[in-house]
Amino acid sequence: MYLPDGSGLVAALYNAAPGSAAEDALKLLASWSTTAEAADAQAAEADSGN
């Protein structure tokens, strides 16, 4: 789904049946994103001296 702001960005949505291997895989992928965001936030905080 293209976003309506004209940026050319695309939103992709995924779902999986509860308790399935696909659900486990999606949770693993989500944890990678969350970990990267947390690392970015920590680096920004360190750069700001807080």
C-alpha positions as CSV (number, residue, x, y, z in Angstrom):
1,M,0.0,0.0,0.0
2,Y,1.5,3.3,-1.1
3,L,1.3,6.1,1.5
4,P,-0.8,9.1,0.4
5,D,1.8,11.7,1.1
6,G,3.6,11.2,-2.2
7,S,6.9,10.1,-0.6
8,G,6.9,6.9,-2.5
9,L,7.1,4.9,0.7
10,V,5.1,1.7,0.9
11,A,3.4,0.1,4.0
12,A,3.5,-3.6,4.1
13,L,1.3,-5.5,6.6
14,Y,1.8,-9.1,7.6
15,N,-0.2,-11.4,9.8
16,A,0.0,-15.1,10.8
17,A,-2.2,-17.6,12.5
18,P,-1.8,-17.6,16.3
19,G,0.6,-20.4,17.5
20,S,2.0,-21.0,14.0
21,A,5.6,-21.1,12.9
22,A,4.8,-18.0,10.8
23,E,3.8,-16.2,14.0
24,D,7.1,-17.1,15.6
25,A,9.0,-15.9,12.6
26,L,7.2,-12.6,12.5
27,K,7.8,-12.1,16.2
28,L,11.5,-12.7,15.5
29,L,11.6,-10.1,12.7
30,A,9.8,-7.6,15.0
31,S,12.3,-8.1,17.7
32,W,15.2,-7.2,15.3
33,S,13.4,-3.9,14.4
34,T,12.8,-3.1,18.1
35,T,16.4,-3.9,19.0
36,A,17.7,-1.6,16.2
37,E,15.4,1.2,17.3
38,A,16.5,0.8,20.9
39,A,20.2,0.9,19.9
40,D,19.6,4.0,17.8
41,A,17.9,5.7,20.8
42,Q,20.8,4.8,23.1
43,A,23.3,6.1,20.6
44,A,21.4,9.4,20.2
45,E,21.2,9.7,24.0
46,A,25.0,9.1,24.3
47,D,25.7,11.7,21.6
48,S,23.6,14.3,23.5
49,G,25.5,13.7,26.7
50,N,22.5,12.5,28.7
